[in-house]
Amino acid sequence: MNRSPAHPSRVGLSIRGLARLAVIVASLLTLSAPAWAGNVVVLRSRAAGPYDEAIAGFDAAFRGQVTRFTIEDTGAARLAERVGTLRPDALVAIGLRAALYARDHFPRTPIVFCVVQDPEHSDLGGAWITGVSTAIPQQVELASLRTAAPDVRRVAVFYGRDTGAEFARGARTAAAAVGFELVEVPIANLSELAGRAREAVAHADALWMPADPTVAASEPFKFLLKLSLDQRKPLFVFSDALVKAGALAAVVPDYAAAGAQAAEAVRRIQSGERAGDIPVAATRRTRLVVNEATARALGRELPLAVRRDGEVLK
């Protein structure tokens, strides 16, 4: 049976209809595309384990285009130009140096900082800044340390008389909640540390060296570590690197989890929220790190809870 050819005008209408349909489909795909598909710059202070862990956590949680820079590798002057040409949706600053650099050089770019201990003290705030603080609440820290050394009751804590007043107030409250008694050792300068520490250790079951600007340094750590081993009393610190160096235990942030939290903030910014309207988040997860060789040197057995849930360094 013969069929008449399609009328040219009908063919034209069909082609125009398909074209309109293609435009509609493309528009719908654009609307349904992830809001975080734009470009993001990740700026790292330098190569360091915690920074790399945070970046790995960010990468695992974020879907979108990411350009990475390291200040030490790129150079501060050249970096400003290279980042500026990208016009990123957000700048993720890993580490305090990167956060301060981003704040000073990109005042109109949304900034999400990460791996920063005390953002308020560093003036990391404003309409264009949010982030993830890796400061650990003192009660969380002391509760974990009690898990590592359940027999400890009195803890000698060292801090700067001028730098640690606020820390001391929080530590008293946290210690009372956990069941520790604090033996407070405020010092005006490092020359006082040895004498004050030898006096305090006689009245304490353990030593605590927090991340205080006055005492958190190499020489005070070496002295307190020797005192800890000589007196066979555990030393609690604030860094897994110091645990590797011989301290008994530390509670540290889960930097990968903090990186994932930074990715959440970036997604909110790319969805239309202003960075300054997103509250700075506290790190959600921590790790208890314990040195097993130090425990043996102190004549201590690691509790089962530490072996099960902590990170034990051999």
Beta strands, then each sheet from edge to edge (+ up, - down):
strand 1: 39-44
strand 2: 65-70
strand 3: 90-94
strand 4: 111-116
strand 5: 129-133
strand 6: 154-160
strand 7: 181-187
strand 8: 206-208
strand 9: 235-237
strand 10: 249-253
strand 11: 281-282
strand 12: 286-291
strand 13: 311-313
sheet 1: 2+ 1+ 3+ 4+ 5+ 11+
sheet 2: 7+ 6+ 8+ 9+ 10+ 12- 13-
end
